[in-house]
Amino acid sequence: MNDRVIPWQPTVIAGPKQALLVTPETAKLMLQKSKRPLFVVGPYAKNEPIKTYVKDIANDWDLPIVTTSDTYKVFEENGISSDYYGIIEIINLLKDPNWKGIKGEGQHDFVMFIGCIYYIASQGLSTLKHFAPHLKTLTICKYFHSNADASFPNMKDEEWHDFLENMKIK
Amino acid sequence: MTLTPNSIKPEDLKDDFWKSKDIKISFGEILFEDEKDDFEDIKMGPTPKPSSTDLRSWDMKLLERYEPFYAPFCDMCCLCTFGKCDLTGKKGACGISIEAQQGRFTLLTCCIGSAAHSGHARHLLEYLIHKVGVTHPIDFGNNIDIEAPIIRTLIGKKPKTLGDLREAMSYMEEQNLHLLSACHTGQEGNHLDFESKALHAGLMDNIGKEIGDIAQIAALDLPKGDADLPLVELGVGVVDRDKPVILCIGHNVAPGSGIVDYLEDNDMEGEVELCGICCASIDITRYDHRAKVVGPISKQLKFLRAGVADVIVVDEQCIRCDVLEEAKKTDTAVIATTDKMCLGLPDRTNDSADEIVADILSKKIDGALILSPEKVGEVATKLAIPLSSRRANLKILPDMDEIQKEASKCTKCEWCVRVCPNSIKIMDAVSAAGSGDFQMCEKLYDYSICYTCGRCEQECPEDIKIISLMAKIGENNLNKYKYNVRVGRGPVQDVEVRRVGAPIVLGDIPGVIAFVGCTNFPEGSKDVAIMAEEFLKRNYIVVTTGCGAMSIGEYKDEEGKTLYEKYGGEFDARGLVNMGSCLSNAHIPGVAIKIANIFAKKPLEGNFEEIADYILNRVGACGMAWGPYSQKAAAIASGVNRWGIPVVLGPHGSKYRRLYLGRSDKEETWKLNDMRTGKVIQGEPAPEHLLYAAENREEATVFLAKLCLRPTDNNKGRQIKLNNYIDLHKKYFSNIPKDIYKFVRSEKDIPITYKKEVKAILEQNNWEPRELAMEPSILDFSGNK
């Protein structure tokens, strides 16, 4: 089996439904198609160069950012605007089709994740897989997330950074 | 005298009764005169010995406010031969949905956890009755009148003797049976009803633990709520390796107490080193302060691998299944002591101690199953002494050159990192060790950042003995790993409850935080101690048990002091209260129940819902299980949740598949009934969640402060609590929490330090003052009884 699409922590395999392996090109098509996207950013994105990639991707695609755990503080100090939610809290809100979204404009139809702790993100993606048919999920971490609808593969840093660089170009 | 339910009543007897043969007559419970007086004085509430359906309406009120949040760990069900069934957007062959399946799994998890504690309690109770007699009194002295608050509430009686505990035990066993049966295919189908049963299983776990702990306190004369108990030695570095070493692993104190008794009876206390891992060690130190605590479960594999122990005595729960295999590697003898874990060993309970010792020493057998704690004491001691000299060369791990040579085989495939539960940088540490640099390994050893589950070693294609490497690193720094922990005190005294009841209910003491549970920590045990100290400094009461209590002791400040050396053990502001083992967890809801009874005069007997409603709305207590891994931890959390106490879990807690989350944006779910005025008023999200998993320590700390808010806080108390919430939010998130306006009922609630900033947020959110509920309740809304 292709090592790139075995979940990074192999035992998170939950069942027959697996994420679609995507390149930045396909990921960008998904972003283009979405009407109300959201960018969820976890604590592994507090450090460089990921922080700057997140900032640039969010700016270029005009994505609202939700930061989880204590990521908000570092982003705030670096002039990156975001809303704070616990990862469990935001997942709980995203699964409710009647939630109004972080801007109060309506539920999101597309959620892109980066930098969350792998196993808790995997659990959250499982929740959305089962209970949020109204939205699609994409992970752009350097780890393959089988519970997402679409995911980047397992990669080394260099390739991952190239992928993220590519994500900036609309 | 009462007749048993299925017996024949006198009027049922036919005329030919006197010709009958082989008549069996059974007696029910016999009440003596003095007991009758007690019962006549008690006004029994609506739910004595409640079944799960008796408390279902309470559960549904909780679940309406705190809806189950499911994160399936597995998309499939493989419990019956219809399956496997994929439940992704589909129902299973039996008709079960993914939601109901999560509820079912939660119930199953809680049943397992509850059965583990309850089976333990049953063993202990019958052993102790055998040892000290059925009429042995349960008397904790003048300072504790309510020895068993959970039993009193659920059974409706005060147990006065060990024998009295059997009634509660039988009730709980019957309930556990019904609950487990509901997990069978084709039984329950609704996820909320599964949850209601899971909460009931948690409650049964609570009563099982209470039975176990008060039985051992009474029969073994363990501490009875004393605050000023000595510190005992803790850490892998405190074990005297020059002496014969007996290591107890597990949770049941009986075999350990048998060893203590044998050593004392034979004047050998100074000759043999008795130590333990996990809760057995905590309880042995409650029995004999000279025993030593190696540490929580995170120390198990590396300590086994180090070969320090000459004899390992295992009892029940949280013991590695491969303990015998590991012991054989270092010629360590193993004694199994309960029916829960026999390890394939021959049952030698009825043989003489000398015969068993001879057979083990001659390697005729690898170890023995001995179901008599007294005999365990004799055999373990008689084995340890000769084995200690015979094994002297096996207590030494390979030297550093060998370790380096082994580590140099690392090909950097990275699979050790991928299978690590926390994805810690094992590969970098091992490959650095291969080059002679052991610093990274040392860092992982400190605070058990690597808790040596051994998955990396199992996966390594080069078969590098990574755990032996970690164990060796520890050996090189033994002096670093010497700590202490205060002896577990058991329950909180009634007199302490009288002193702190009002400050807790009104908010002057901002909260009670309970650090419990296992060591499945993402960043090491330091996190637990840092969180505990954060709240101690802020005048919270911190209580702790089991592995949580040990983890707190494994951290020293710059001056080399542990938190137990810096904070006293009284149940008061800035008190660090080690209650004991995980059985002693029962005293945590126990003290909340006592506040309702002693401070607020709420009757306990048969009165679960009113007590739980009181705790939910008025007692600012919150549990913290930073590293829960076990089914017991799931049952513990569900039990306290049903009493109305919220719990924050570490990130691995998300793998329990279910949390209970409130929605602060859904105002209708926060309505309160003011029992004093009879009016329904708009409440607040306090506490906001019942069971929450935090992604890291910083988030968990902020949530703990928030989840101590209660509707009964007076203005001063609310100011204190909000001040802590804001302080911690600013510390970890750099700003005032955006939801602060939801917890301000009038301007008098605003902390003076943050008045300007909070007022600005109130204005942004069109805030208006709210009515305060004098006696808030979620019971008895009109038309909702």
Contacts between the chains, C-beta under 8 A, distances in Angstrom:
chain1	res1	chain2	res2	distance
A	8	B	418	6.0
A	8	B	423	7.8
A	9	B	418	6.1
A	9	B	419	7.2
A	9	B	423	7.0
A	10	B	418	6.4
A	10	B	419	6.9
A	11	B	419	7.5
A	14	B	72	6.6
A	14	B	73	7.0
A	14	B	74	5.3
A	14	B	75	4.5
A	14	B	76	7.7
A	15	B	74	6.7
A	15	B	75	2.9
A	15	B	76	5.0
A	15	B	86	5.5
A	15	B	88	6.0
A	16	B	75	7.3
A	16	B	86	5.7
A	16	B	88	7.5
A	17	B	75	6.5
A	17	B	86	7.7
A	17	B	88	5.0
A	42	B	695	6.9
A	43	B	695	6.8
A	43	B	696	6.1
A	68	B	695	5.7
A	68	B	699	7.8
A	69	B	694	7.5
A	69	B	695	3.9
A	69	B	696	4.6
A	69	B	698	6.4
A	69	B	699	4.7
A	70	B	696	6.5
A	70	B	698	3.9
A	70	B	699	6.3
A	70	B	732	5.0
A	70	B	733	6.2
A	72	B	733	5.1
A	72	B	734	7.0
A	72	B	735	7.9
A	73	B	732	6.6
A	73	B	733	5.3
A	73	B	734	4.2
A	76	B	734	5.2
A	76	B	735	6.9
A	77	B	734	6.8
A	83	B	738	8.0
A	84	B	733	6.0
A	84	B	738	7.3
A	86	B	692	7.4
A	86	B	694	6.5
A	86	B	695	6.6
A	86	B	699	5.8
A	86	B	703	7.3
A	87	B	695	5.1
A	88	B	69	7.0
A	88	B	654	6.9
A	88	B	659	6.4
A	88	B	661	7.0
A	88	B	692	6.3
A	88	B	693	5.4
A	88	B	694	7.8
A	88	B	695	7.8
A	89	B	661	7.4
A	91	B	69	7.8
A	91	B	71	7.8
A	92	B	69	5.3
A	92	B	661	5.1
A	92	B	663	7.6
A	93	B	663	8.0
A	99	B	665	8.0
A	116	B	695	7.1
A	117	B	522	7.2
A	117	B	651	5.6
A	117	B	695	5.8
A	117	B	696	7.6
A	118	B	423	6.1
A	119	B	421	7.3
A	119	B	651	7.0
A	119	B	652	7.0
A	119	B	654	7.4
A	119	B	655	7.0
A	120	B	651	4.4
A	120	B	654	4.9
A	120	B	693	7.0
A	120	B	695	5.8
A	123	B	71	3.9
A	123	B	73	7.3
A	123	B	654	4.1
A	123	B	655	6.4
A	124	B	71	6.5
A	124	B	654	7.4
A	126	B	71	5.2
A	126	B	72	5.0
A	126	B	73	7.4
A	126	B	75	7.8
A	127	B	69	7.1
A	127	B	70	6.4
A	127	B	71	4.6
A	127	B	72	7.5
A	129	B	75	8.0
A	129	B	88	7.0
A	130	B	70	7.3
A	130	B	72	5.7
A	130	B	75	7.6
A	130	B	87	7.9
A	130	B	88	6.6
A	130	B	89	7.6
A	130	B	98	5.2
A	131	B	70	6.9
A	131	B	99	7.9
A	133	B	89	7.5
